[in-house]
Amino acid sequence: MTKNPLTIGHTQTLQTAHDIMREHAIRHLPVLAEGKVVGVLSSRDMHFIETLRDVDPRVTTVDEAMSSDVYVTQPDTPLEEVASAMAEHKYGSTIVTDQGKIVGVFTTVDALRALAAILK
């Protein structure tokens, strides 16, 4: 899990999201509105929307590209439960919260790392 992840506001532009993702070598950003999780933006989401006609990343906002179907879990949720839910619903990530505060992002890459560690 990436602890204390960067976030982005829902009204920020896709260009801002690109800049953050590129600078920090990340592929998922929790999206906030008034301090609450309202979505998650992945590099895949951005790529998809930017292939549409007349989409300008300098103008298009995050809420137009984000997925609002967010899987949120707590730090003490068993890895088996998280991995099962991610696989069943085809989530690329889960936002980890503790008492309403974002404390991490757990991605499919994190799940694969955990699997590799278990198989060693």
CYANA upper distance limits for C-alpha pairs under 8 A (distance plus 0.5 A):
  1 MET  CA    104 GLY  CA      6.58
  1 MET  CA    105 VAL  CA      6.04
  1 MET  CA    106 PHE  CA      4.94
  1 MET  CA    107 THR  CA      7.55
  1 MET  CA    110 ASP  CA      6.49
  2 THR  CA    104 GLY  CA      5.75
  2 THR  CA    105 VAL  CA      5.75
  2 THR  CA    106 PHE  CA      6.93
  3 LYS  CA    103 VAL  CA      6.24
  3 LYS  CA    104 GLY  CA      4.80
  3 LYS  CA    105 VAL  CA      7.27
  4 ASN  CA    102 ILE  CA      7.45
  4 ASN  CA    103 VAL  CA      5.41
  4 ASN  CA    104 GLY  CA      5.74
  5 PRO  CA     29 LEU  CA      8.15
  5 PRO  CA     30 PRO  CA      8.47
  5 PRO  CA    102 ILE  CA      8.11
  5 PRO  CA    103 VAL  CA      7.47
  5 PRO  CA    104 GLY  CA      6.08
  5 PRO  CA    105 VAL  CA      6.97
  6 LEU  CA     29 LEU  CA      7.00
  6 LEU  CA     30 PRO  CA      7.92
  7 THR  CA     29 LEU  CA      5.79
  7 THR  CA     30 PRO  CA      5.49
  7 THR  CA     31 VAL  CA      6.41
  7 THR  CA     32 LEU  CA      7.49
  8 ILE  CA     12 GLN  CA      7.41
  8 ILE  CA     17 ALA  CA      7.65
  8 ILE  CA     29 LEU  CA      6.95
  8 ILE  CA     30 PRO  CA      6.93
  8 ILE  CA     31 VAL  CA      5.57
  8 ILE  CA     32 LEU  CA      6.65
  9 GLY  CA     31 VAL  CA      6.04
  9 GLY  CA     32 LEU  CA      5.39
  9 GLY  CA     33 ALA  CA      6.55
  9 GLY  CA     62 VAL  CA      7.98
 10 HIS  CA     31 VAL  CA      6.18
 10 HIS  CA     32 LEU  CA      6.31
 10 HIS  CA     33 ALA  CA      6.41
 10 HIS  CA     38 VAL  CA      8.39
 10 HIS  CA     61 THR  CA      7.41
 10 HIS  CA     62 VAL  CA      5.66
 10 HIS  CA     63 ASP  CA      5.47
 11 THR  CA     61 THR  CA      5.88
 11 THR  CA     62 VAL  CA      6.47
 11 THR  CA     63 ASP  CA      6.95
 12 GLN  CA     16 THR  CA      7.01
 12 GLN  CA     17 ALA  CA      7.98
 12 GLN  CA     61 THR  CA      5.95
 12 GLN  CA     62 VAL  CA      6.24
 13 THR  CA     17 ALA  CA      7.06
 13 THR  CA     57 PRO  CA      6.86
 13 THR  CA     58 ARG  CA      6.39
 13 THR  CA     59 VAL  CA      6.43
 13 THR  CA     60 THR  CA      6.05
 13 THR  CA     61 THR  CA      4.73
 13 THR  CA     62 VAL  CA      6.11
 14 LEU  CA     18 HIS  CA      6.58
 14 LEU  CA     46 MET  CA      7.65
 14 LEU  CA     57 PRO  CA      5.28
 14 LEU  CA     58 ARG  CA      6.95
 14 LEU  CA     59 VAL  CA      7.98
 14 LEU  CA     60 THR  CA      6.51
 14 LEU  CA     61 THR  CA      6.18
 14 LEU  CA     62 VAL  CA      6.04
 15 GLN  CA     19 ASP  CA      6.69
 15 GLN  CA     57 PRO  CA      5.44
 15 GLN  CA     58 ARG  CA      5.67
 15 GLN  CA     59 VAL  CA      8.47
 16 THR  CA     20 ILE  CA      6.78
 16 THR  CA     58 ARG  CA      8.34
 17 ALA  CA     21 MET  CA      6.59
 17 ALA  CA     29 LEU  CA      8.44
 17 ALA  CA     62 VAL  CA      8.05
 18 HIS  CA     22 ARG  CA      6.42
 18 HIS  CA     43 SER  CA      8.46
 19 ASP  CA     23 GLU  CA      6.47
 20 ILE  CA     24 HIS  CA      6.59
 21 MET  CA     25 ALA  CA      5.98
 21 MET  CA     26 ILE  CA      5.39
 21 MET  CA     27 ARG  CA      6.61
 21 MET  CA     28 HIS  CA      8.16
 21 MET  CA     29 LEU  CA      8.43
 21 MET  CA     43 SER  CA      8.45
 22 ARG  CA     26 ILE  CA      7.39
 27 ARG  CA     42 SER  CA      5.96
 27 ARG  CA     43 SER  CA      5.69
 28 HIS  CA     40 VAL  CA      7.24
 28 HIS  CA     41 LEU  CA      6.14
 28 HIS  CA     42 SER  CA      4.91
 28 HIS  CA     43 SER  CA      7.10
 28 HIS  CA     93 SER  CA      8.08
 28 HIS  CA    105 VAL  CA      8.47
 29 LEU  CA     40 VAL  CA      6.12
 29 LEU  CA     41 LEU  CA      5.64
 29 LEU  CA     42 SER  CA      6.91
 30 PRO  CA     37 VAL  CA      7.19
 30 PRO  CA     38 VAL  CA      8.45
 30 PRO  CA     39 GLY  CA      6.64
 30 PRO  CA     40 VAL  CA      4.92
 30 PRO  CA     41 LEU  CA      6.86
 30 PRO  CA     95 ILE  CA      7.56
 31 VAL  CA     37 VAL  CA      6.25
 31 VAL  CA     38 VAL  CA      6.27
 31 VAL  CA     39 GLY  CA      5.38
 31 VAL  CA     40 VAL  CA      5.66
 31 VAL  CA     41 LEU  CA      7.15
 31 VAL  CA     62 VAL  CA      8.34
 31 VAL  CA     66 MET  CA      8.19
 32 LEU  CA     36 LYS  CA      5.66
 32 LEU  CA     37 VAL  CA      5.16
 32 LEU  CA     38 VAL  CA      6.05
 32 LEU  CA     39 GLY  CA      7.53
 33 ALA  CA     37 VAL  CA      7.13
 33 ALA  CA     38 VAL  CA      6.82
 36 LYS  CA    100 GLY  CA      8.46
 38 VAL  CA     68 SER  CA      6.53
 38 VAL  CA     70 VAL  CA      8.08
 39 GLY  CA     63 ASP  CA      8.39
 39 GLY  CA     66 MET  CA      6.45
 39 GLY  CA     67 SER  CA      5.89
 39 GLY  CA     68 SER  CA      4.71
 39 GLY  CA     69 ASP  CA      7.11
 39 GLY  CA     70 VAL  CA      6.18
 40 VAL  CA     66 MET  CA      6.05
 40 VAL  CA     67 SER  CA      5.96
 40 VAL  CA     68 SER  CA      7.11
 40 VAL  CA     69 ASP  CA      8.46
 40 VAL  CA     70 VAL  CA      6.92
 41 LEU  CA     45 ASP  CA      6.77
 41 LEU  CA     46 MET  CA      7.88
 41 LEU  CA     62 VAL  CA      7.73
 41 LEU  CA     65 ALA  CA      7.45
 41 LEU  CA     66 MET  CA      4.96
 41 LEU  CA     67 SER  CA      6.72
 42 SER  CA     46 MET  CA      7.02
 42 SER  CA     66 MET  CA      7.75
 43 SER  CA     47 HIS  CA      6.66
 44 ARG  CA     48 PHE  CA      6.67
 45 ASP  CA     49 ILE  CA      6.87
 45 ASP  CA     65 ALA  CA      6.35
 45 ASP  CA     66 MET  CA      6.86
 45 ASP  CA     67 SER  CA      8.01
 46 MET  CA     50 GLU  CA      6.50
 46 MET  CA     65 ALA  CA      6.57
 46 MET  CA     66 MET  CA      8.33
 47 HIS  CA     51 THR  CA      6.96
 48 PHE  CA     52 LEU  CA      7.80
 49 ILE  CA     55 VAL  CA      7.72
 49 ILE  CA     65 ALA  CA      6.63
 50 GLU  CA     55 VAL  CA      6.17
 50 GLU  CA     56 ASP  CA      7.87
 50 GLU  CA     57 PRO  CA      7.72
 51 THR  CA     55 VAL  CA      8.11
 55 VAL  CA     59 VAL  CA      8.42
 55 VAL  CA     60 THR  CA      7.02
 56 ASP  CA     60 THR  CA      6.26
 57 PRO  CA     61 THR  CA      8.09
 60 THR  CA     64 GLU  CA      7.36
 61 THR  CA     65 ALA  CA      7.75
 62 VAL  CA     66 MET  CA      6.38
 70 VAL  CA     94 THR  CA      7.51
 70 VAL  CA     95 ILE  CA      7.95
 71 TYR  CA     91 TYR  CA      7.82
 71 TYR  CA     93 SER  CA      7.84
 71 TYR  CA     94 THR  CA      5.45
 71 TYR  CA     95 ILE  CA      6.79
 72 VAL  CA     94 THR  CA      6.02
 72 VAL  CA     95 ILE  CA      5.23
 72 VAL  CA     96 VAL  CA      6.28
 72 VAL  CA     97 THR  CA      7.38
 73 THR  CA     77 THR  CA      7.14
 73 THR  CA     82 VAL  CA      8.21
 73 THR  CA     94 THR  CA      7.24
 73 THR  CA     95 ILE  CA      6.76
 73 THR  CA     96 VAL  CA      5.44
 73 THR  CA     97 THR  CA      6.68
 74 GLN  CA     96 VAL  CA      5.72
 74 GLN  CA     97 THR  CA      5.69
 74 GLN  CA     98 ASP  CA      6.36
 75 PRO  CA     96 VAL  CA      6.62
 75 PRO  CA     97 THR  CA      7.37
 75 PRO  CA     98 ASP  CA      7.30
 77 THR  CA     81 GLU  CA      7.37
 77 THR  CA     82 VAL  CA      7.39
 78 PRO  CA     82 VAL  CA      6.97
 79 LEU  CA     83 ALA  CA      6.48
 80 GLU  CA     84 SER  CA      6.51
 81 GLU  CA     85 ALA  CA      6.68
 82 VAL  CA     86 MET  CA      6.61
 83 ALA  CA     87 ALA  CA      6.59
 83 ALA  CA    111 ALA  CA      7.24
 84 SER  CA     88 GLU  CA      6.51
 85 ALA  CA     89 HIS  CA      6.52
 85 ALA  CA     90 LYS  CA      8.44
 85 ALA  CA     91 TYR  CA      8.30
 86 MET  CA     90 LYS  CA      5.90
 86 MET  CA     91 TYR  CA      5.18
 86 MET  CA     92 GLY  CA      7.44
 86 MET  CA     93 SER  CA      7.71
 86 MET  CA     94 THR  CA      8.17
 86 MET  CA    108 THR  CA      8.47
 87 ALA  CA     91 TYR  CA      7.20
 92 GLY  CA    107 THR  CA      6.30
 92 GLY  CA    108 THR  CA      6.16
 93 SER  CA    105 VAL  CA      7.22
 93 SER  CA    106 PHE  CA      5.98
 93 SER  CA    107 THR  CA      4.59
 93 SER  CA    108 THR  CA      6.70
 94 THR  CA    105 VAL  CA      6.29
 94 THR  CA    106 PHE  CA      5.74
 94 THR  CA    107 THR  CA      6.91
 95 ILE  CA    102 ILE  CA      7.47
 95 ILE  CA    104 GLY  CA      6.66
 95 ILE  CA    105 VAL  CA      5.26
 95 ILE  CA    106 PHE  CA      7.02
 96 VAL  CA    102 ILE  CA      6.40
 96 VAL  CA    103 VAL  CA      6.20
 96 VAL  CA    104 GLY  CA      5.36
 96 VAL  CA    105 VAL  CA      6.17
 96 VAL  CA    106 PHE  CA      7.58
 97 THR  CA    101 LYS  CA      5.69
 97 THR  CA    102 ILE  CA      4.85
 97 THR  CA    103 VAL  CA      5.83
 97 THR  CA    104 GLY  CA      7.40
 98 ASP  CA    102 ILE  CA      7.01
 98 ASP  CA    103 VAL  CA      6.98
106 PHE  CA    110 ASP  CA      6.52
106 PHE  CA    111 ALA  CA      8.02
107 THR  CA    111 ALA  CA      6.92
108 THR  CA    112 LEU  CA      6.69
109 VAL  CA    113 ARG  CA      6.73
110 ASP  CA    114 ALA  CA      6.76
111 ALA  CA    115 LEU  CA      6.73
112 LEU  CA    116 ALA  CA      6.61
113 ARG  CA    117 ALA  CA      6.71
114 ALA  CA    118 ILE  CA      6.75
115 LEU  CA    119 LEU  CA      6.69
116 ALA  CA    120 LYS  CA      6.85
